[in-house]
Amino acid sequence: MRRWILATLLATHTLAASAADLIDFWNTPRHGGNSFNRLPPDQAYFDALKGYGASWVRLSYDKWQPAGRDFLLGNADTYTDLEPSDLAQLIQVLDRAHAAGLKVVITPLSLPGMRWAQNNQGQFDDRLWQDKAYWAQAAAFWRDLAQALKDHPAVAAYNLVNEPAPEKHGGLAEHAEPAHMKQWYAEQQGGARDLPALYHQLLAAVREVDGLTPVMLDAGWYAAADAFSYWLEALHDPRVLYSVHMYEPYAATSAPNLTRQAPLAYPGPVPFAGRTEQWAAKRVADYLAAPLAWANAMQVPRSRLLVGEFGCMRRLPGCRQYLEDVLAVLDQQRLHWAFYSFREDSWDGMDYELGSAKVPWRYWQAIENGTPDPLVREATPEFEPIRKRLQL
């Protein structure tokens, strides 16, 4: 019955169109934002993002109210079929993005055997990286989702795994030296922590039903910019995009820094990879050189490399300078990027339109009540490094 409902839903979707080779969209630098909202974004949300000049949005749906345990999956413990009502909700949101003139990258935060920690009592779910039975379920999920969305005119890519971290419980330190990464990978190849092998399986499942929509692959260790270092080759598909996320030095840019008696400053000395280093524009550029070097070695064009997330806590005095320093590198290298995040209604930390002040109580009250975010946004100085580049 559920399969019949899904088929009916897709057949009656008024915006369905013939699939296009959307890799052409990515042939020139594309700039956008991340949408990780608790409520499905309305038309005004997408219109506002487009109004700033964005061309795409990286869309996550895992905070939305699901029909079952996990949105779209039904239950990440055992995947069988897409949830029809969840799919209908997702398609409605895609319709709004399309009406605004935005392309969308579909970005699940949960997969079978990999429930997003914030939907899992704060616990990291390592099952996908222990048992290949979940690989098969994840492949089935992506085959079903690609079949459902391949003709939607808003869809510009599928982000197959958001911030994968098979290394976390696998014995590899974060930001390890490239030689250590390669040694670790040699020991893991063929096992359940072999991220490139998982991507091969997921991509093959997508291509069974959709030969044209690009796929986006995050590096390991939560999409760290240095975590492509152990990959021996790029995937043999011309419609693959390779993505990293940029929050380093995390000790300075992240929420815990605000709780320190004396927060770490940017620019300034910051702990990183077991030692304290001076972080400023040059160190940012040196760190972001890692995925560029890997892409060069693998003959991956710049147009297939992107920074899918970057950001810093907006209330930190050095945040604006940090955004400038990161974006200067991305501009120079002509990379695609999406800032984190646009008008997030469940966390204000990187919502730069709110400036550098604390949000009023009514913001948190709306979250408790499950009602829409009541705050008015505007182009603040904190948002300026992003805003001025979106308009280019």
VOPAGU-2260 file (C-alpha; in pm, 1 decimal, decimal comma):
REM VOPAGU-2260
SITE   aa  ch    i         X         Y         Z
SITE  MET   A    0       0,0       0,0       0,0
SITE  ARG   A    1     277,9     244,9      91,5
SITE  ARG   A    2     449,5     190,6    -244,4
SITE  TRP   A    3     119,6     266,2    -419,2
SITE  ILE   A    4      78,1     587,5    -216,8
SITE  LEU   A    5     430,9     698,9    -307,8
SITE  ALA   A    6     373,5     625,3    -674,3
SITE  THR   A    7      48,5     821,4    -670,7
SITE  LEU   A    8     211,9    1113,1    -493,6
SITE  LEU   A    9     490,2    1133,4    -748,3
SITE  ALA   A   10     259,0    1093,8   -1044,8
SITE  THR   A   11      41,3    1382,8    -933,2
SITE  HIS   A   12     321,8    1618,3    -842,0
SITE  THR   A   13     259,1    1920,7   -1060,3
SITE  LEU   A   14     620,0    2036,8   -1075,6
SITE  ALA   A   15     764,6    1711,3   -1204,0
SITE  ALA   A   16     974,8    1766,1   -1513,5
SITE  SER   A   17    1216,8    1579,8   -1732,6
SITE  ALA   A   18    1551,9    1529,5   -1563,8
SITE  ALA   A   19    1820,8    1775,5   -1664,2
SITE  ASP   A   20    2195,3    1736,1   -1647,2
SITE  LEU   A   21    2234,1    1961,9   -1344,2
SITE  ILE   A   22    2610,9    1926,2   -1330,8
SITE  ASP   A   23    2606,3    2232,7   -1557,2
SITE  PHE   A   24    2472,9    2433,9   -1261,5
SITE  TRP   A   25    2801,0    2365,2   -1081,8
SITE  ASN   A   26    3031,4    2470,8   -1363,2
SITE  THR   A   27    3056,9    2824,2   -1221,6
SITE  PRO   A   28    3102,1    2924,1    -854,1
SITE  ARG   A   29    2772,8    2900,2    -662,5
SITE  HIS   A   30    2707,2    3071,1    -329,9
SITE  GLY   A   31    2427,9    2987,6     -88,3
SITE  GLY   A   32    2324,2    2904,3     265,5
SITE  ASN   A   33    2232,0    2614,6     490,0
SITE  SER   A   34    1875,5    2554,6     607,3
SITE  PHE   A   35    1864,4    2343,4     924,6
SITE  ASN   A   36    1531,6    2468,0    1059,6
SITE  ARG   A   37    1292,2    2298,2    1301,4
SITE  LEU   A   38     988,7    2407,5    1097,4
SITE  PRO   A   39     963,9    2352,2     720,4
SITE  PRO   A   40    1068,9    2687,6     565,2
SITE  ASP   A   41     792,3    2898,1     415,9
SITE  GLN   A   42     797,1    3092,0      88,8
SITE  ALA   A   43     918,2    3412,3     255,1
SITE  TYR   A   44    1224,3    3226,7     387,5
SITE  PHE   A   45    1341,2    3117,6      43,6
SITE  ASP   A   46    1248,9    3450,3    -113,3
SITE  ALA   A   47    1466,7    3628,0     144,0
SITE  LEU   A   48    1766,0    3403,9      78,9
SITE  LYS   A   49    1727,2    3453,0    -294,0
SITE  GLY   A   50    1686,3    3825,0    -235,4
SITE  TYR   A   51    2037,3    3841,0     -94,3
SITE  GLY   A   52    2166,7    3686,0    -415,8
SITE  ALA   A   53    2203,6    3320,2    -315,8
SITE  SER   A   54    2170,2    3061,6    -590,4
SITE  TRP   A   55    2135,0    2746,6    -380,0
SITE  VAL   A   56    2043,8    2612,0     -38,4
SITE  ARG   A   57    2165,8    2304,7     142,0
SITE  LEU   A   58    1843,1    2171,4     292,6
SITE  SER   A   59    1813,1    1944,1     594,1
SITE  TYR   A   60    1476,2    1813,9     710,4
SITE  ASP   A   61    1571,8    1611,3    1019,3
SITE  LYS   A   62    1434,3    1866,0    1267,9
SITE  TRP   A   63    1088,1    1866,3    1108,7
SITE  GLN   A   64     803,6    1675,9    1274,0
SITE  PRO   A   65     815,0    1318,8    1137,4
SITE  ALA   A   66     528,4    1080,4    1079,3
SITE  GLY   A   67     731,7     806,4    1245,5
SITE  ARG   A   68    1049,1     796,8    1454,3
SITE  ASP   A   69    1275,6     960,8    1195,0
SITE  PHE   A   70    1171,0    1198,1     919,1
SITE  LEU   A   71    1142,7    1028,5     579,4
SITE  LEU   A   72    1321,1     714,1     703,6
SITE  GLY   A   73    1036,0     595,5     921,6
SITE  ASN   A   74    1290,0     450,0    1162,7
SITE  ALA   A   75    1667,9     471,6    1130,6
SITE  ASP   A   76    1692,6     140,0    1315,4
SITE  THR   A   77    1537,7     -49,6    1023,5
SITE  TYR   A   78    1460,7     120,8     694,2
SITE  THR   A   79    1190,1     -27,5     470,7
SITE  ASP   A   80    1019,5     253,6     273,2
SITE  LEU   A   81     999,6     629,4     252,0
SITE  GLU   A   82     725,3     778,1     470,6
SITE  PRO   A   83     467,1     917,3     222,2
SITE  SER   A   84     350,5    1212,2     434,1
SITE  ASP   A   85     709,9    1314,7     505,4
SITE  LEU   A   86     791,6    1294,4     136,0
SITE  ALA   A   87     489,3    1509,6      55,4
SITE  GLN   A   88     611,0    1771,0     306,4
SITE  LEU   A   89     960,9    1769,3     156,7
SITE  ILE   A   90     824,0    1813,3    -195,7
SITE  GLN   A   91     614,5    2110,3     -83,2
SITE  VAL   A   92     926,5    2275,1      54,3
SITE  LEU   A   93    1116,4    2201,2    -266,5
SITE  ASP   A   94     832,5    2364,4    -458,0
SITE  ARG   A   95     880,2    2680,5    -250,3
SITE  ALA   A   96    1254,1    2685,9    -313,2
SITE  HIS   A   97    1190,8    2641,1    -685,0
SITE  ALA   A   98     936,9    2924,1    -683,7
SITE  ALA   A   99    1205,1    3147,4    -529,1
SITE  GLY   A  100    1454,3    3052,7    -798,8
SITE  LEU   A  101    1684,4    2851,5    -571,9
SITE  LYS   A  102    1847,7    2516,9    -635,1
SITE  VAL   A  103    1848,9    2267,6    -346,6
SITE  VAL   A  104    2097,9    2011,9    -221,4
SITE  ILE   A  105    1910,9    1739,3     -31,0
SITE  THR   A  106    2098,6    1676,5     294,4
SITE  PRO   A  107    1981,0    1404,1     533,8
SITE  LEU   A  108    2141,8    1422,1     876,9
SITE  SER   A  109    2030,7    1067,5     959,0
SITE  LEU   A  110    2066,6     743,6     764,6
SITE  PRO   A  111    1984,9     385,6     859,2
SITE  GLY   A  112    2223,4     297,0    1141,4
SITE  MET   A  113    2337,0     660,4    1169,9
SITE  ARG   A  114    2078,1     861,7    1359,9
SITE  TRP   A  115    2176,7    1225,6    1399,8
SITE  ALA   A  116    2307,2    1278,4    1754,2
SITE  GLN   A  117    2060,1    1559,0    1832,5
SITE  ASN   A  118    1775,2    1314,9    1757,0
SITE  ASN   A  119    1951,9    1039,6    1951,2
SITE  GLN   A  120    1973,4    1176,5    2307,1
SITE  GLY   A  121    2303,5    1341,1    2216,9
SITE  GLN   A  122    2472,2    1009,0    2144,3
SITE  PHE   A  123    2689,9     947,1    1838,4
SITE  ASP   A  124    2542,0     657,8    1638,2
SITE  ASP   A  125    2826,1     439,6    1512,5
SITE  ARG   A  126    2622,5     144,8    1379,3
SITE  LEU   A  127    2664,2     238,1    1011,9
SITE  TRP   A  128    3040,7     217,7    1064,0
SITE  GLN   A  129    3024,9    -122,6    1233,2
SITE  ASP   A  130    2780,4    -326,0    1027,5
SITE  LYS   A  131    2749,9    -329,1     648,2
SITE  ALA   A  132    2389,6    -441,1     678,1
SITE  TYR   A  133    2317,0     -72,3     734,5
SITE  TRP   A  134    2507,2      10,0     415,7
SITE  ALA   A  135    2249,7    -192,0     223,2
SITE  GLN   A  136    1963,3     -12,6     399,9
SITE  ALA   A  137    2125,1     326,8     330,2
SITE  ALA   A  138    2162,8     232,5     -35,6
SITE  ALA   A  139    1795,0     132,4     -50,8
SITE  PHE   A  140    1696,5     463,2     107,9
SITE  TRP   A  141    1898,5     665,1    -143,1
SITE  ARG   A  142    1764,3     458,4    -433,6
SITE  ASP   A  143    1408,9     532,7    -318,8
SITE  LEU   A  144    1475,7     901,8    -255,8
SITE  ALA   A  145    1650,6     953,0    -590,1
SITE  GLN   A  146    1361,6     781,7    -765,0
SITE  ALA   A  147    1120,7    1015,6    -587,5
SITE  LEU   A  148    1307,8    1342,2    -645,3
SITE  LYS   A  149    1504,5    1300,9    -966,6
SITE  ASP   A  150    1257,3    1501,5   -1174,8
SITE  HIS   A  151    1199,7    1785,1    -930,9
SITE  PRO   A  152    1330,5    2107,1   -1090,6
SITE  ALA   A  153    1472,4    2243,2    -763,1
SITE  VAL   A  154    1707,2    1952,6    -690,8
SITE  ALA   A  155    2070,1    2024,6    -780,9
SITE  ALA   A  156    2245,5    1746,3    -586,0
SITE  TYR   A  157    2212,1    1473,5    -325,3
SITE  ASN   A  158    2447,7    1508,4     -25,5
SITE  LEU   A  159    2481,1    1138,1      49,2
SITE  VAL   A  160    2614,8    1150,3     408,1
SITE  ASN   A  161    2628,5    1465,4     617,2
SITE  GLU   A  162    2951,5    1494,1     815,7
SITE  PRO   A  163    3042,9    1124,5     820,0
SITE  ALA   A  164    3276,8    1021,9    1100,1
SITE  PRO   A  165    3377,0     656,1    1062,2
SITE  GLU   A  166    3710,9     753,8    1215,8
SITE  LYS   A  167    3562,1     879,2    1545,0
SITE  HIS   A  168    3538,7     539,1    1713,9
SITE  GLY   A  169    3778,7     376,1    1471,2
SITE  GLY   A  170    4113,5     471,2    1616,5
SITE  LEU   A  171    4212,1     771,9    1404,9
SITE  ALA   A  172    4274,8    1103,4    1576,9
SITE  GLU   A  173    4106,7    1412,3    1436,9
SITE  HIS   A  174    4346,4    1616,6    1221,0
SITE  ALA   A  175    4606,3    1339,4    1224,9
SITE  GLU   A  176    4904,5    1377,0     996,4
SITE  PRO   A  177    4834,8    1259,3     638,0
SITE  ALA   A  178    5074,9     966,5     676,4
SITE  HIS   A  179    4883,4     844,4     983,4
SITE  MET   A  180    4553,6     883,9     798,8
SITE  LYS   A  181    4677,4     674,7     509,4
SITE  GLN   A  182    4811,5     407,1     741,3
SITE  TRP   A  183    4476,3     393,1     923,4
SITE  TYR   A  184    4285,9     368,0     597,0
SITE  ALA   A  185    4506,1      83,5     473,5
SITE  GLU   A  186    4395,5    -110,9     781,7
SITE  GLN   A  187    4026,4     -24,0     732,6
SITE  GLN   A  188    3989,8     -83,0     358,8
SITE  GLY   A  189    3711,6    -326,5     283,5
SITE  GLY   A  190    3563,2    -294,6     630,7
SITE  ALA   A  191    3262,1    -105,7     758,5
SITE  ARG   A  192    3467,1     211,4     822,9
SITE  ASP   A  193    3576,1     237,5     459,1
SITE  LEU   A  194    3403,7     565,6     369,4
SITE  PRO   A  195    3498,9     572,2      -2,3
SITE  ALA   A  196    3364,5     217,3     -37,6
SITE  LEU   A  197    3034,5     319,9     123,6
SITE  TYR   A  198    3011,5     610,4    -119,0
SITE  HIS   A  199    3066,6     373,0    -411,2
SITE  GLN   A  200    2773,3     161,4    -290,3
SITE  LEU   A  201    2541,7     457,5    -231,1
SITE  LEU   A  202    2630,7     617,6    -562,4
SITE  ALA   A  203    2565,4     292,4    -746,7
SITE  ALA   A  204    2219,8     274,5    -586,2
SITE  VAL   A  205    2138,7     631,1    -693,0
SITE  ARG   A  206    2258,4     567,2   -1045,7
SITE  GLU   A  207    2026,2     268,6   -1078,9
SITE  VAL   A  208    1737,1     515,4   -1098,0
SITE  ASP   A  209    1895,4     854,1   -1164,2
SITE  GLY   A  210    2189,5     887,7   -1397,3
SITE  LEU   A  211    2204,7    1266,8   -1404,4
SITE  THR   A  212    2159,7    1436,5   -1066,5
SITE  PRO   A  213    2496,7    1526,4    -911,0
SITE  VAL   A  214    2593,2    1376,4    -578,2
SITE  MET   A  215    2786,1    1556,7    -304,8
SITE  LEU   A  216    3036,2    1366,2     -91,2
SITE  ASP   A  217    3156,3    1500,7     244,1
SITE  ALA   A  218    3505,1    1418,5     366,4
SITE  GLY   A  219    3544,7    1210,4     682,9
SITE  TRP   A  220    3586,3    1327,2    1041,3
SITE  TYR   A  221    3276,2    1548,2    1018,0
SITE  ALA   A  222    3374,8    1674,4     671,6
SITE  ALA   A  223    3709,1    1809,6     794,3
SITE  ALA   A  224    3907,3    1994,8     530,5
SITE  ASP   A  225    4209,1    1767,0     583,8
SITE  ALA   A  226    4015,8    1437,9     579,8
SITE  PHE   A  227    4031,3    1369,2     206,2
SITE  SER   A  228    4402,7    1308,8     264,6
SITE  TYR   A  229    4368,3     931,0     288,1
SITE  TRP   A  230    4144,3     887,2     -16,8
SITE  LEU   A  231    4338,7     697,6    -281,6
SITE  GLU   A  232    4127,2     820,0    -572,7
SITE  ALA   A  233    3823,5    1018,7    -671,9
SITE  LEU   A  234    3507,1     836,1    -768,7
SITE  HIS   A  235    3471,0     751,8   -1136,2
SITE  ASP   A  236    3162,2     961,3   -1198,8
SITE  PRO   A  237    3174,1    1303,6   -1367,7
SITE  ARG   A  238    2877,0    1426,9   -1161,3
SITE  VAL   A  239    3039,8    1399,4    -817,8
SITE  LEU   A  240    3108,1    1703,2    -599,0
SITE  TYR   A  241    3350,1    1687,1    -306,0
SITE  SER   A  242    3266,3    1885,2       6,6
SITE  VAL   A  243    3440,4    1995,2     324,9
SITE  HIS   A  244    3315,1    2201,8     617,7
SITE  MET   A  245    3513,8    2484,0     775,6
SITE  TYR   A  246    3488,8    2568,9    1144,6
SITE  GLU   A  247    3856,3    2547,8    1231,9
SITE  PRO   A  248    3997,4    2640,8    1470,6
SITE  TYR   A  249    3687,2    2492,2    1631,8
SITE  ALA   A  250    3807,3    2576,6    1983,2
SITE  ALA   A  251    3771,3    2944,8    1893,3
SITE  THR   A  252    3474,2    2950,6    1654,0
SITE  SER   A  253    3230,6    2721,9    1840,8
SITE  ALA   A  254    2971,2    2766,6    2113,3
SITE  PRO   A  255    3181,4    2625,8    2403,2
SITE  ASN   A  256    3427,3    2911,4    2356,7
SITE  LEU   A  257    3159,8    3159,5    2464,3
SITE  THR   A  258    3132,8    2983,7    2800,8
SITE  ARG   A  259    3500,4    3034,9    2886,6
SITE  GLN   A  260    3582,5    3297,5    3147,4
SITE  ALA   A  261    3815,1    3447,5    2886,8
SITE  PRO   A  262    3708,3    3324,9    2538,5
SITE  LEU   A  263    3981,4    3241,6    2291,1
SITE  ALA   A  264    4025,9    3519,9    2039,6
SITE  TYR   A  265    4043,9    3510,8    1663,8
SITE  PRO   A  266    4297,0    3609,5    1536,1
SITE  GLY   A  267    4512,0    3462,8    1809,1
SITE  PRO   A  268    4668,9    3149,7    1958,1
SITE  VAL   A  269    4423,7    2858,6    1961,9
SITE  PRO   A  270    4460,4    2488,7    2055,1
SITE  PHE   A  271    4445,6    2267,7    1745,0
SITE  ALA   A  272    4542,2    1902,8    1688,5
SITE  GLY   A  273    4713,1    1874,9    2025,4
SITE  ARG   A  274    4914,3    2195,7    2009,2
SITE  THR   A  275    4857,3    2569,0    2026,6
SITE  GLU   A  276    4895,4    2759,6    1699,6
SITE  GLN   A  277    4852,8    3116,7    1586,7
SITE  TRP   A  278    4534,5    3134,1    1379,5
SITE  ALA   A  279    4479,4    3422,2    1140,3
SITE  ALA   A  280    4427,2    3463,0     764,7
SITE  LYS   A  281    4742,3    3273,4     663,7
SITE  ARG   A  282    4670,6    2975,0     890,7
SITE  VAL   A  283    4314,1    2959,3     757,0
SITE  ALA   A  284    4448,8    2955,9     401,9
SITE  ASP   A  285    4709,9    2691,5     487,3
SITE  TYR   A  286    4445,3    2466,1     640,5
SITE  LEU   A  287    4210,8    2504,8     344,4
SITE  ALA   A  288    4496,9    2415,7     112,2
SITE  ALA   A  289    4455,5    2047,7     209,2
SITE  PRO   A  290    4144,3    1970,2      -1,0
SITE  LEU   A  291    4285,5    2181,5    -284,5
SITE  ALA   A  292    4604,5    1974,9    -286,6
SITE  TRP   A  293    4403,9    1650,9    -283,4
SITE  ALA   A  294    4183,6    1771,3    -569,0
SITE  ASN   A  295    4488,5    1867,2    -771,5
SITE  ALA   A  296    4646,9    1527,6    -711,9
SITE  MET   A  297    4326,6    1349,1    -814,1
SITE  GLN   A  298    4268,4    1581,1   -1112,3
SITE  VAL   A  299    3936,9    1695,7    -966,7
SITE  PRO   A  300    3840,7    2033,4   -1119,6
SITE  ARG   A  301    3784,5    2330,3    -888,7
SITE  SER   A  302    3422,3    2332,7   -1007,8
SITE  ARG   A  303    3370,3    1998,8    -832,6
SITE  LEU   A  304    3503,9    2113,7    -494,7
SITE  LEU   A  305    3306,2    2310,5    -237,6
SITE  VAL   A  306    3276,6    2418,0     123,8
SITE  GLY   A  307    2930,4    2298,9     221,0
SITE  GLU   A  308    2932,9    2467,1     562,5
SITE  PHE   A  309    3139,9    2732,7     734,5
SITE  GLY   A  310    3076,8    2969,6    1019,3
SITE  CYS   A  311    3157,1    3099,7    1365,3
SITE  MET   A  312    2966,4    3212,8    1672,8
SITE  ARG   A  313    2826,5    3552,1    1580,3
SITE  ARG   A  314    2872,6    3695,4    1931,0
SITE  LEU   A  315    3251,1    3645,0    1924,7
SITE  PRO   A  316    3431,4    3973,1    1853,5
SITE  GLY   A  317    3652,8    3812,7    1587,6
SITE  CYS   A  318    3373,0    3638,8    1398,3
SITE  ARG   A  319    3346,9    3897,4    1121,4
SITE  GLN   A  320    3720,5    3880,9    1057,7
SITE  TYR   A  321    3707,1    3502,0    1055,4
SITE  LEU   A  322    3432,3    3502,0     792,5
SITE  GLU   A  323    3633,9    3747,2     583,7
SITE  ASP   A  324    3944,1    3529,7     604,4
SITE  VAL   A  325    3760,1    3210,0     508,7
SITE  LEU   A  326    3568,7    3372,4     224,6
SITE  ALA   A  327    3882,6    3535,4      86,2
SITE  VAL   A  328    4027,5    3188,0      27,3
SITE  LEU   A  329    3706,6    3051,7    -122,2
SITE  ASP   A  330    3679,1    3349,6    -357,2
SITE  GLN   A  331    4041,1    3323,2    -464,0
SITE  GLN   A  332    4002,5    2953,5    -539,6
SITE  ARG   A  333    3660,9    3001,9    -704,9
SITE  LEU   A  334    3493,4    2739,8    -486,3
SITE  HIS   A  335    3124,6    2685,2    -428,8
SITE  TRP   A  336    3013,3    2758,3     -73,2
SITE  ALA   A  337    2715,1    2768,5     161,3
SITE  PHE   A  338    2733,7    2957,9     489,5
SITE  TYR   A  339    2595,1    2816,2     812,0
SITE  SER   A  340    2321,9    2910,1     864,8
SITE  PHE   A  341    2029,2    3110,7     728,0
SITE  ARG   A  342    1761,8    3220,4     974,5
SITE  GLU   A  343    1784,1    2909,9    1190,7
SITE  ASP   A  344    1476,8    2890,5    1413,5
SITE  SER   A  345    1615,4    2647,6    1671,4
SITE  TRP   A  346    1961,4    2791,8    1746,4
SITE  ASP   A  347    2080,5    3147,5    1709,2
SITE  GLY   A  348    2455,8    3093,7    1731,3
SITE  MET   A  349    2542,9    3143,6    1364,0
SITE  ASP   A  350    2244,7    3349,9    1251,1
SITE  TYR   A  351    2445,7    3657,6    1148,5
SITE  GLU   A  352    2141,9    3872,4    1066,5
SITE  LEU   A  353    2082,4    3885,7    1442,9
SITE  GLY   A  354    2403,5    4080,4    1498,0
SITE  SER   A  355    2614,7    4024,3    1810,3
SITE  ALA   A  356    2350,6    4064,3    2083,8
SITE  LYS   A  357    2170,8    3793,0    2274,9
SITE  VAL   A  358    1829,8    3698,6    2138,9
SITE  PRO   A  359    1522,6    3792,9    2346,8
SITE  TRP   A  360    1324,1    3539,1    2545,9
SITE  ARG   A  361    1047,5    3522,8    2287,1
SITE  TYR   A  362    1289,3    3342,5    2049,8
SITE  TRP   A  363    1329,3    3054,6    2296,1
SITE  GLN   A  364     961,6    3065,5    2390,1
SITE  ALA   A  365     867,7    3005,4    2025,4
SITE  ILE   A  366    1090,3    2698,3    2023,3
SITE  GLU   A  367     922,3    2564,4    2338,4
SITE  ASN   A  368     578,4    2627,8    2191,6
SITE  GLY   A  369     660,1    2492,8    1845,7
SITE  THR   A  370     557,4    2822,4    1689,2
SITE  PRO   A  371     733,4    3019,0    1412,5
SITE  ASP   A  372    1043,5    3223,2    1490,7
SITE  PRO   A  373     919,7    3575,3    1579,8
SITE  LEU   A  374    1241,5    3772,6    1525,3
SITE  VAL   A  375    1293,3    4019,5    1242,2
SITE  ARG   A  376    1622,4    3982,3    1056,4
SITE  GLU   A  377    1832,7    4252,7     893,6
SITE  ALA   A  378    2167,9    4298,0     721,1
SITE  THR   A  379    2399,4    4352,3    1020,3
SITE  PRO   A  380    2776,9    4416,4    1020,2
SITE  GLU   A  381    2824,5    4054,5    1129,2
SITE  PHE   A  382    2648,6    3940,0     811,1
SITE  GLU   A  383    2834,2    4178,9     582,3
SITE  PRO   A  384    3121,7    3946,0     476,8
SITE  ILE   A  385    2861,5    3700,9     344,8
SITE  ARG   A  386    2602,8    3948,1     219,1
SITE  LYS   A  387    2841,7    4140,3      -4,0
SITE  ARG   A  388    2962,9    3820,7    -170,2
SITE  LEU   A  389    2616,0    3678,4    -225,1
SITE  GLN   A  390    2545,5    3982,4    -439,8
SITE  LEU   A  391    2844,6    3922,4    -668,9
